[in-house]
Amino acid sequence: MATTKHTLVAIVRDRPGVLNRMVSLFRRRGFNIDSIVVGHSEEPEMSRVTIVVNGSAAMVEQVRKQLDKLVDVVRISDITGENITVRELALVKVKASSGTRSEILEIADIFRANIVDVASDSLTIEVTGDEDKIDSMLKLLRSYGIKEIARTGRVAMVRGTIRVPSQVEGRKKRMI
Amino acid sequence: MKKTGAQIICESLLAEGVEVLFGLPGGSILPFYDTLSQYPQLRHILVRHEQCAAHAADAYARVTGKVGVCVATSGPGATNLVTGIANAHLDSVPIVAITGQVARPFIGKDAFQEIDITGITLPITKHSYLVHDAAELASIIKEAFYIARSGRPGPVLIDVPRDVQLEQVEYVPPGEVNLPGYKVPTRGHPTQLKNAARLINEAQRPLIIAGHGVIISGASEELKKLAETAQVPVITTLLGLGGFPGNHVLNYGMAGMHGTGYANRAIDNADLIVAIGIRFDDRLTGKISAFAPHAKIIHIDLDPAEIGKNVRVDVPIVGDVKVVLEAMLEMIEPREHLEWLRQLEDWRRQHPIEPAREGSGLLPQYVIRQIYEATGGDAIIVTGVGQHQMWTAQHYVFHEPGTFVSSGGLGTMGFGLPAAMGAKVGRPDRTVWLIDGDGSFQMTIQELATLVQDKIAIKIAIMNNGYLGMVRQWQELFHGKRYIATPLSCPDFVKVAEAYCIPGLRVTRREEVSGAIAQAMAYHGPFLISFAVEPEENVFPMVPPGASVAEFIEHPQKEVSVWPRQNTP
């Protein structure tokens, strides 16, 4: 079965164990989660979880339904096919000598990245964008020697006025 | 008024209408047990192993429609509950498990009898709680019962640290349950209801498969009306037995691996399948790609995650079975499907449920039919797991919901005795027969003591064939008759019963069967009969694993060996 990358967005109650419960449903089916990002949402005591996972559409839909059944998951939606804004943040520590520093700064500039730390032999760059943009920058930086990378994983939001995904209803409509 | 955590648990249980707890005490749950003396309305039944507390609560819930409650201490007490909780999870049975936990300062320090039971049971509970504050107890318990019994029922675990049980807090009765993320769908989508009704009205060879969901939802009457109005034959899953009267003219028995030949042929030939409250388990469907090749499928289930999980569905209806059927009935037109029914009757003649053969030794099928005759189908029948379970499903006729209690999804050997116990405690007015196998029975045999101590008058029929019979059957049919690790050197069950002060009989001949059953039923207390049945009798029909349901094999009329079996390796 063809697998594709899916982005699931969930609003969950801020309770101990909620992540554990969610992740367990993926683990059980042998999914490897590409990234999972958790943070506060616009609602008090609710967190927003963004999960990126590779799988067949049917399998991901089955997991989404199972996730939706969790008592602490308020709503969850697979926004893969939607018109979405996707962002990730990365911190990259690159080797930099006096000879290469200006070249690296130029690359950072092209990617509208910020220099957040400078040391005698390295630069730390902060970059945001979708995964492709970050991958491209990393590719260019690799020849200088990358010492460390920290990536946040994907956060995503549907464009326009639609708020997240109370897509239980949306789903039902699509099924009919 | 100030109350201790333990008192709040008891108050909350009473508020939920709880009358019975099954459990076994230990250090971490002791403050709770200590409080029970102040609440004589709560009957506590002391089991001999915590697994049995969970099974008893499970069966109690199945026969009463209430939430079953089991209690255990931390560590090994809690882990012993796991199998019972998993069983309830797979069969969608509402139970609440209360476990003691080490005191809060010791949590996470590998203290004596500390185990992360909420973590362990995470995938097998509908929800679970670790209580950090006695002030939360009342609302947690209310929520737990609500979650256990609403929607698709299931087990909920509440882990209560010892010091939380002792903590004194102001007791405030809980308010309304507020769970923003918890959805309980009720009515199906109107368009889908219309689509379903149209398919039913147009079908030539329609077939209803009724499952546990019909019983849970209390939709037997609606199912009957639907079947009769549209003249649709009904087959059931294992746990669907009793959801549609066994002697109804439209009942064609149980389908699946050990289902009737005619039910399975009906699946194979139907042009419409109305699946009601079932989850298309592999034991029902056989080879999934060959399941119901000519049929459109309407699937009615409360749980949206069940729709399309195993089979493609043409009309999905997410909703409570009873509500959905009620709505659908208004759109169903009276129909006749005489040709289709005639076809089914032909199959019934060609593939009869194998009668108890003459001339051989004591056959388990015969014993089960005799229990049916003696009870008139008016008993609650509980089984373990294995051949005896399938023979019971095939040969006992279940007339009403809640009269067949069995471990379906998990297939838990050892479920029988504690479940029969729980069923009898829940329905003391009913005769409860446990039909068990010698292998299954020995897994929880210690509960004989509970029967005596708590005066639980169940009747026990052991189909004693000296084997782990179902496994042996697979070895015979698919593993070249290599009976590895299946012969059982059994104890003398009658003597075992006697040691527990339970009278018993050993039956080896057909002529003795009905007399022994009558004697058991006439006795005022628990009674055990060990039936020395044909050791190598098989359950037929059987759909071989991996085959389509149409490819069932029937009894090959093989020579059976004679009791007692000769060479045990």
Interface residues (C-beta under 8 A of the other chain):
Chain A: V12 R13 P16 G17 N20 R21 S24 R28 A58 Q62 K65 Q66 D68 K69 L70 V71 D72 V73 V74 R75 V168 K172 M175 I176
Chain B: T118 G119 L122 P123 K126 H127 S128 L130 I147 L179 P180 G181 Y182 K183 H189 T191 Q192 D303 P304 A305 G308 K309 P316 V318
